[in-house]
Amino acid sequence: MTSITLSVPEISCDHCKNSIEGAVGELAGVDNVEVIVEARTVDVSFDSPTDVDAVVAAIESQGYEVAAS
């Protein structure tokens, strides 16, 4: 199991939270996804076939930019 935390500066409300959690949660292999609005972060736990690039792509598909770490 891989766990990551991504910074998404544009997160500002529950709509953002629901959009991102829905998109990332649909990826095969994702065990858990949690958006923390106040911290503007996305915590994700996943196994193969999902990888970091797939998670980032799912977030970006919802119109949010993932900050470089």
Phi and psi in radians as a Rosetta constraint file:
Dihedral C 1 N 2 CA 2 C 2 CIRCULARHARMONIC -1.874 0.35
Dihedral N 2 CA 2 C 2 N 3 CIRCULARHARMONIC 2.389 0.35
Dihedral C 2 N 3 CA 3 C 3 CIRCULARHARMONIC -2.155 0.35
Dihedral N 3 CA 3 C 3 N 4 CIRCULARHARMONIC 2.329 0.35
Dihedral C 3 N 4 CA 4 C 4 CIRCULARHARMONIC -2.358 0.35
Dihedral N 4 CA 4 C 4 N 5 CIRCULARHARMONIC 2.745 0.35
Dihedral C 4 N 5 CA 5 C 5 CIRCULARHARMONIC -2.199 0.35
Dihedral N 5 CA 5 C 5 N 6 CIRCULARHARMONIC 2.162 0.35
Dihedral C 5 N 6 CA 6 C 6 CIRCULARHARMONIC -1.963 0.35
Dihedral N 6 CA 6 C 6 N 7 CIRCULARHARMONIC 2.475 0.35
Dihedral C 6 N 7 CA 7 C 7 CIRCULARHARMONIC -1.602 0.35
Dihedral N 7 CA 7 C 7 N 8 CIRCULARHARMONIC 2.206 0.35
Dihedral C 7 N 8 CA 8 C 8 CIRCULARHARMONIC -2.274 0.35
Dihedral N 8 CA 8 C 8 N 9 CIRCULARHARMONIC 1.568 0.35
Dihedral C 8 N 9 CA 9 C 9 CIRCULARHARMONIC -1.031 0.35
Dihedral N 9 CA 9 C 9 N 10 CIRCULARHARMONIC -0.389 0.35
Dihedral C 9 N 10 CA 10 C 10 CIRCULARHARMONIC -1.428 0.35
Dihedral N 10 CA 10 C 10 N 11 CIRCULARHARMONIC -0.090 0.35
Dihedral C 10 N 11 CA 11 C 11 CIRCULARHARMONIC -1.164 0.35
Dihedral N 11 CA 11 C 11 N 12 CIRCULARHARMONIC 2.212 0.35
Dihedral C 11 N 12 CA 12 C 12 CIRCULARHARMONIC -2.487 0.35
Dihedral N 12 CA 12 C 12 N 13 CIRCULARHARMONIC -0.117 0.35
Dihedral C 12 N 13 CA 13 C 13 CIRCULARHARMONIC -2.763 0.35
Dihedral N 13 CA 13 C 13 N 14 CIRCULARHARMONIC 3.102 0.35
Dihedral C 13 N 14 CA 14 C 14 CIRCULARHARMONIC -1.164 0.35
Dihedral N 14 CA 14 C 14 N 15 CIRCULARHARMONIC -0.514 0.35
Dihedral C 14 N 15 CA 15 C 15 CIRCULARHARMONIC -1.075 0.35
Dihedral N 15 CA 15 C 15 N 16 CIRCULARHARMONIC -0.777 0.35
Dihedral C 15 N 16 CA 16 C 16 CIRCULARHARMONIC -1.021 0.35
Dihedral N 16 CA 16 C 16 N 17 CIRCULARHARMONIC -0.841 0.35
Dihedral C 16 N 17 CA 17 C 17 CIRCULARHARMONIC -0.978 0.35
Dihedral N 17 CA 17 C 17 N 18 CIRCULARHARMONIC -0.873 0.35
Dihedral C 17 N 18 CA 18 C 18 CIRCULARHARMONIC -1.147 0.35
Dihedral N 18 CA 18 C 18 N 19 CIRCULARHARMONIC -0.705 0.35
Dihedral C 18 N 19 CA 19 C 19 CIRCULARHARMONIC -1.086 0.35
Dihedral N 19 CA 19 C 19 N 20 CIRCULARHARMONIC -0.844 0.35
Dihedral C 19 N 20 CA 20 C 20 CIRCULARHARMONIC -1.205 0.35
Dihedral N 20 CA 20 C 20 N 21 CIRCULARHARMONIC -0.806 0.35
Dihedral C 20 N 21 CA 21 C 21 CIRCULARHARMONIC -1.075 0.35
Dihedral N 21 CA 21 C 21 N 22 CIRCULARHARMONIC -0.655 0.35
Dihedral C 21 N 22 CA 22 C 22 CIRCULARHARMONIC -1.144 0.35
Dihedral N 22 CA 22 C 22 N 23 CIRCULARHARMONIC -0.809 0.35
Dihedral C 22 N 23 CA 23 C 23 CIRCULARHARMONIC -1.179 0.35
Dihedral N 23 CA 23 C 23 N 24 CIRCULARHARMONIC -0.813 0.35
Dihedral C 23 N 24 CA 24 C 24 CIRCULARHARMONIC -1.225 0.35
Dihedral N 24 CA 24 C 24 N 25 CIRCULARHARMONIC -0.661 0.35
Dihedral C 24 N 25 CA 25 C 25 CIRCULARHARMONIC -1.104 0.35
Dihedral N 25 CA 25 C 25 N 26 CIRCULARHARMONIC -0.379 0.35
Dihedral C 25 N 26 CA 26 C 26 CIRCULARHARMONIC -1.396 0.35
Dihedral N 26 CA 26 C 26 N 27 CIRCULARHARMONIC -0.224 0.35
Dihedral C 26 N 27 CA 27 C 27 CIRCULARHARMONIC -1.209 0.35
Dihedral N 27 CA 27 C 27 N 28 CIRCULARHARMONIC 2.393 0.35
Dihedral C 27 N 28 CA 28 C 28 CIRCULARHARMONIC -1.104 0.35
Dihedral N 28 CA 28 C 28 N 29 CIRCULARHARMONIC 2.310 0.35
Dihedral C 28 N 29 CA 29 C 29 CIRCULARHARMONIC 1.673 0.35
Dihedral N 29 CA 29 C 29 N 30 CIRCULARHARMONIC -0.173 0.35
Dihedral C 29 N 30 CA 30 C 30 CIRCULARHARMONIC -1.336 0.35
Dihedral N 30 CA 30 C 30 N 31 CIRCULARHARMONIC 2.165 0.35
Dihedral C 30 N 31 CA 31 C 31 CIRCULARHARMONIC -1.604 0.35
Dihedral N 31 CA 31 C 31 N 32 CIRCULARHARMONIC -0.690 0.35
Dihedral C 31 N 32 CA 32 C 32 CIRCULARHARMONIC -2.684 0.35
Dihedral N 32 CA 32 C 32 N 33 CIRCULARHARMONIC 2.461 0.35
Dihedral C 32 N 33 CA 33 C 33 CIRCULARHARMONIC -2.432 0.35
Dihedral N 33 CA 33 C 33 N 34 CIRCULARHARMONIC 2.298 0.35
Dihedral C 33 N 34 CA 34 C 34 CIRCULARHARMONIC -2.416 0.35
Dihedral N 34 CA 34 C 34 N 35 CIRCULARHARMONIC 2.155 0.35
Dihedral C 34 N 35 CA 35 C 35 CIRCULARHARMONIC -1.669 0.35
Dihedral N 35 CA 35 C 35 N 36 CIRCULARHARMONIC 2.237 0.35
Dihedral C 35 N 36 CA 36 C 36 CIRCULARHARMONIC -1.881 0.35
Dihedral N 36 CA 36 C 36 N 37 CIRCULARHARMONIC 1.770 0.35
Dihedral C 36 N 37 CA 37 C 37 CIRCULARHARMONIC -1.018 0.35
Dihedral N 37 CA 37 C 37 N 38 CIRCULARHARMONIC -0.840 0.35
Dihedral C 37 N 38 CA 38 C 38 CIRCULARHARMONIC -1.056 0.35
Dihedral N 38 CA 38 C 38 N 39 CIRCULARHARMONIC -0.642 0.35
Dihedral C 38 N 39 CA 39 C 39 CIRCULARHARMONIC -1.570 0.35
Dihedral N 39 CA 39 C 39 N 40 CIRCULARHARMONIC -0.222 0.35
Dihedral C 39 N 40 CA 40 C 40 CIRCULARHARMONIC 1.004 0.35
Dihedral N 40 CA 40 C 40 N 41 CIRCULARHARMONIC 0.817 0.35
Dihedral C 40 N 41 CA 41 C 41 CIRCULARHARMONIC -2.253 0.35
Dihedral N 41 CA 41 C 41 N 42 CIRCULARHARMONIC 2.801 0.35
Dihedral C 41 N 42 CA 42 C 42 CIRCULARHARMONIC -2.216 0.35
Dihedral N 42 CA 42 C 42 N 43 CIRCULARHARMONIC 2.081 0.35
Dihedral C 42 N 43 CA 43 C 43 CIRCULARHARMONIC -1.740 0.35
Dihedral N 43 CA 43 C 43 N 44 CIRCULARHARMONIC 2.250 0.35
Dihedral C 43 N 44 CA 44 C 44 CIRCULARHARMONIC -2.362 0.35
Dihedral N 44 CA 44 C 44 N 45 CIRCULARHARMONIC 2.359 0.35
Dihedral C 44 N 45 CA 45 C 45 CIRCULARHARMONIC -2.042 0.35
Dihedral N 45 CA 45 C 45 N 46 CIRCULARHARMONIC 2.282 0.35
Dihedral C 45 N 46 CA 46 C 46 CIRCULARHARMONIC -2.692 0.35
Dihedral N 46 CA 46 C 46 N 47 CIRCULARHARMONIC 2.814 0.35
Dihedral C 46 N 47 CA 47 C 47 CIRCULARHARMONIC -2.147 0.35
Dihedral N 47 CA 47 C 47 N 48 CIRCULARHARMONIC 3.011 0.35
Dihedral C 47 N 48 CA 48 C 48 CIRCULARHARMONIC -0.994 0.35
Dihedral N 48 CA 48 C 48 N 49 CIRCULARHARMONIC 2.515 0.35
Dihedral C 48 N 49 CA 49 C 49 CIRCULARHARMONIC -1.547 0.35
Dihedral N 49 CA 49 C 49 N 50 CIRCULARHARMONIC -0.036 0.35
Dihedral C 49 N 50 CA 50 C 50 CIRCULARHARMONIC -1.274 0.35
Dihedral N 50 CA 50 C 50 N 51 CIRCULARHARMONIC 2.523 0.35
Dihedral C 50 N 51 CA 51 C 51 CIRCULARHARMONIC -2.402 0.35
Dihedral N 51 CA 51 C 51 N 52 CIRCULARHARMONIC 3.123 0.35
Dihedral C 51 N 52 CA 52 C 52 CIRCULARHARMONIC -1.023 0.35
Dihedral N 52 CA 52 C 52 N 53 CIRCULARHARMONIC -0.727 0.35
Dihedral C 52 N 53 CA 53 C 53 CIRCULARHARMONIC -1.070 0.35
Dihedral N 53 CA 53 C 53 N 54 CIRCULARHARMONIC -0.658 0.35
Dihedral C 53 N 54 CA 54 C 54 CIRCULARHARMONIC -1.177 0.35
Dihedral N 54 CA 54 C 54 N 55 CIRCULARHARMONIC -0.687 0.35
Dihedral C 54 N 55 CA 55 C 55 CIRCULARHARMONIC -1.126 0.35
Dihedral N 55 CA 55 C 55 N 56 CIRCULARHARMONIC -0.819 0.35
Dihedral C 55 N 56 CA 56 C 56 CIRCULARHARMONIC -1.049 0.35
Dihedral N 56 CA 56 C 56 N 57 CIRCULARHARMONIC -0.768 0.35
Dihedral C 56 N 57 CA 57 C 57 CIRCULARHARMONIC -1.070 0.35
Dihedral N 57 CA 57 C 57 N 58 CIRCULARHARMONIC -0.695 0.35
Dihedral C 57 N 58 CA 58 C 58 CIRCULARHARMONIC -1.128 0.35
Dihedral N 58 CA 58 C 58 N 59 CIRCULARHARMONIC -0.717 0.35
Dihedral C 58 N 59 CA 59 C 59 CIRCULARHARMONIC -1.145 0.35
Dihedral N 59 CA 59 C 59 N 60 CIRCULARHARMONIC -0.800 0.35
Dihedral C 59 N 60 CA 60 C 60 CIRCULARHARMONIC -1.138 0.35
Dihedral N 60 CA 60 C 60 N 61 CIRCULARHARMONIC -0.510 0.35
Dihedral C 60 N 61 CA 61 C 61 CIRCULARHARMONIC -1.147 0.35
Dihedral N 61 CA 61 C 61 N 62 CIRCULARHARMONIC -0.340 0.35
Dihedral C 61 N 62 CA 62 C 62 CIRCULARHARMONIC -1.614 0.35
Dihedral N 62 CA 62 C 62 N 63 CIRCULARHARMONIC 0.028 0.35
Dihedral C 62 N 63 CA 63 C 63 CIRCULARHARMONIC 1.669 0.35
Dihedral N 63 CA 63 C 63 N 64 CIRCULARHARMONIC 0.236 0.35
Dihedral C 63 N 64 CA 64 C 64 CIRCULARHARMONIC -1.942 0.35
Dihedral N 64 CA 64 C 64 N 65 CIRCULARHARMONIC 2.539 0.35
Dihedral C 64 N 65 CA 65 C 65 CIRCULARHARMONIC -1.779 0.35
Dihedral N 65 CA 65 C 65 N 66 CIRCULARHARMONIC 2.304 0.35
Dihedral C 65 N 66 CA 66 C 66 CIRCULARHARMONIC -1.521 0.35
Dihedral N 66 CA 66 C 66 N 67 CIRCULARHARMONIC 2.236 0.35
Dihedral C 66 N 67 CA 67 C 67 CIRCULARHARMONIC -1.268 0.35
Dihedral N 67 CA 67 C 67 N 68 CIRCULARHARMONIC 2.509 0.35
Dihedral C 67 N 68 CA 68 C 68 CIRCULARHARMONIC -1.146 0.35
Dihedral N 68 CA 68 C 68 N 69 CIRCULARHARMONIC 2.475 0.35
